Amino acid sequence: MPLKYVYLYITKWKHHFLITILTTFDMTREELLALVNKEVDTTKFKALSQKTINEELDDILEDFGEDEDANSKLVTKLANRLKRMDGNLHKNVSDEIKKSKEEAERKKKEDEEERKRKEADKDDNPDDKYSKLLEKLEALEQANAERDKKAARKATIESVKAGLKDKFDKANLEMNDFFLDTALSKLEIPDDADVADLVSKAENIYTADYKRANGGNTVPRKGSNGSHTENEKLNEHEWDDIKDICKDRAVKASVKK
């Protein structure tokens, strides 16, 4: 490790001068990563990005000193934390993929049943022109209903998002966009949605996901020791790789239906 500081102390003992040289060393991110990889191979992580690993390494570098036992414990603690974070994120991705597949299969079954019903109705209807017109009208009504439903859901989600952010601001809590988007995506929006109730549910999901990904730690307050400094603050695109994995696999599941 590169030499950082050299301290020279001269003391007098029994008419002799003793010279003591104290040194401290500055560990680099690469050296710390090498120590962590001896505990757990981060190259085999399935979900955690290298960017996230690097930020976790940087967060703990300043805690290293000259006590080898303390340094060893820090390395083991960091390795276990990274392993736990990767496992939690991988499970979230797997759950989303499973949910997407189930939704795709359900939609495929519904479409097949609808197709068979329309074919049966067509065979029973002597007026083919009327039947085709009716199908177009039904398709138009369904498209309009779907569009209205999506618009209503979007408006509800935005209201819940604003409500949750306002709640966090009033409680002086930090908000991470990744956990916010994840919580909103897991919400089930009923036709008679109650925004206040959905805000509470979104808060519970956010808090639970945050604790799972951060070793049980609670959501930090703004400016607390548990929060990131301005230079260390998480980039808004930090979790983009995880989002892309979910999106790509969901698309593949829909193509296979």
N, C-alpha and C positions, 0 to 999 in steps of 0.2 A: 504494500500500500504506500502511496506517496507521502513523504514527510510534510506535515503541515506546520507545526510549531516546534521550536527548540527552546527550552528554558534552562538557564545556567544559574545554579545556586552555589555560592562560595560560603562555607561555614568554618568556624575555628573550633578545633577539638584537640585538647591536650597539646597545644603549641603547634599543631599541624593544621594546614588548610585542606579541607575536603571540598572537592568539586563534584557537584551532582548535576547531571544532565537529565532533564525530564523531557520526554517527547510525546507528542500526540499525533495520531494519524487520521487522515480523512479517507473514509471508505467511499468508493465509487458505486454507482448503480449497478454496473456490470459485475463488480466483485460481490455485491450483496446478492444479485440474481444467481450467481454461481453457487453461493452457499445455500440459497433457498432450494435450488434444483437438486442438491444432495438430499434434501428432505422429501421433496415432491417434484416430479418432472413437469414443469409448467408447459413444456412443449406439447404435452399430451392432453392439455385442457380442451374441452369440447365447446365451451361457450365463452369463457372469459377472454377478452381481447388483450393484446400486448399493451395497448395504450393504458388500459385499466391496471394491468400488472405493474407497469412502469410508475404510475402515479402512486400505487400502494408502496412500492419500493422507495420512492422519493419521500413519502410521508414519514417513513421510519428511519431514514438515514441519519437524521440529526440526533437520534436517541442512542447511537453507538458511541461507546467510550473505550477505555482501556481495560475494563473488566471483562475478561474472556467468557466467564460463566454467564454474566448478564447479557453479553452479545449473543451467546449461543441460544439463550432462552428467547431473545428477540427474534432470531432467525426461525426457530421452531414455531413461535407464535404466529409469525407472518406467513410461514408455509401452510400452517393449518387454516389460517384465515382465507388465503387464496384458494385452497382446495375446497373449502366450504362454500365460498362465493361461486366458484365454477359449478359445483354440484347443484346449488340452488337455481342458478340461471339456466342450467341445462334442463332441469326439471320443468321450469316455467315454459321453455321453448317446446319441450315434449308435450306438455299439457295443451299448449296452443295448437300444435300440429294435430293432436288427437281430436281436439274439439273441431278443428277445420274439416277433418276427414268425416267425422260424424255428421256435421252439417251438410257436407257435400253429398253424402249417401242419402240423407233424409230428403234433400232437394231433388235428387235424381229419382227417388221412389215416388215423390209427389208428382213430378213431371210425367213420369211413366203412367201413373194412374189417371192423370188428367188427359193424357193423350188417348188412352184406351176409352175413357168416357166420351171424349169428343168423337172418336171413331164410331162408337156405338150409337151416339145421337145422330150422326150423319147417315148411318145405314137406315135408321128409322124415319128419317125426314125425307119425304118425296121431293121437296123443293130444295134442290142443291144450292141455288143462288141465295135463297133466304138463309140457309145454313151457313154459308160462307160469310154473309154479311153479319150474321149473329156472332160468328167467331171473331171477326174484326172488331166489333163493338165490345165484346168481352175482353179482347186483348187490350184495347184502348183503355177500358175502365180499369183493368188490372195495372196497366202501366201508370195511369194517373194515381191510382191508390198507392202504388209502390213509391212513386215520386213524392207524394204527400207524406207518406210514412217516413221516408228518408229525411225529408226536410224537417219534419217534426222531431225526429230523433236527433238530428244535428243541432237544432235549436235547444233541445233539452240538454244535450251534452255540453253545449257552450254555457248554458245557465249553471249546470252543476260545476263545471270547471271554474267559472267565475266565483261561484259560491264557496268552493273549497279553497281557492286562492285567498279570498277575503277572510275566511276562517283562519287560515294559517298566518296571514298578516296580522290579524288581531291578537293571535296567540304568540306572535313574534317567533314563528317557527320557519326554518328554511324549507324550501320546496324544490324537489328535483324533478325536472320535466319528464325523465324516463319513467319514474315511478308514478307520476301523475297520469301520463298517457296509458300506462299499463292498467292502472286502477279504473280509468274511464272505459277502457276496452272490455273490461270484465263485467261492467254493469249490465244488468238486464233492465231494459227500459219498457215498462208496461204502457198500454194505451192511455191509461189515466195516471200518468206519472206525477208523483209528488216530489218537486225539486228538493225541498228541505230533507225529505227522507233519503233521496238519492245522494245528497251531499254527505250525509252521515255514513251511508254504505260505502261511498267512495273513499271517505277518510279511513274507515276500518280496513279496507283493502290496501290502501296506500301504506298505512302503518304496519300491517302484517307483512307485506312484501318487503318493506324497508328493513324490518327487523330480521327477516330470513336472509337477506342479502348482506347484512352488516353485523352478523354474529349476535343478534339479540339486542343491539343498541337501539335506543329510542331516537325519534326524529330530533335532530339538534336544533337549538335555538339560533337565531341569526347572531353572528358575531361571537358564538361560544367557541370554546377550545376544540369541540368536536367537529366544528364546521371548517370548511376550506378557506384559506386566505384568498386574497384577490388573485395572487399569482398561481395558487393551487386549485382554484375553483374549477369544478368539472365543466368541461366543454359541453355545450348543448348537443353536440353530435357524438358524445362519448359512447352512447349505447346504440349507435346507428347500425353497427355490425350485427347486434342481436336482433334488432328490428328487421333488418334485411333477411336474416335467416328465417324468421317467422313468416315474412311476406312471401319469400321465394317458395317455401315449402307449402304454404297455403295455396299458392297458384298452381303448383304441381299437383296438389290433391284435387283441385277443381278440374284440371285438364284431364285427369284419369277417369273422371266420372262418366 
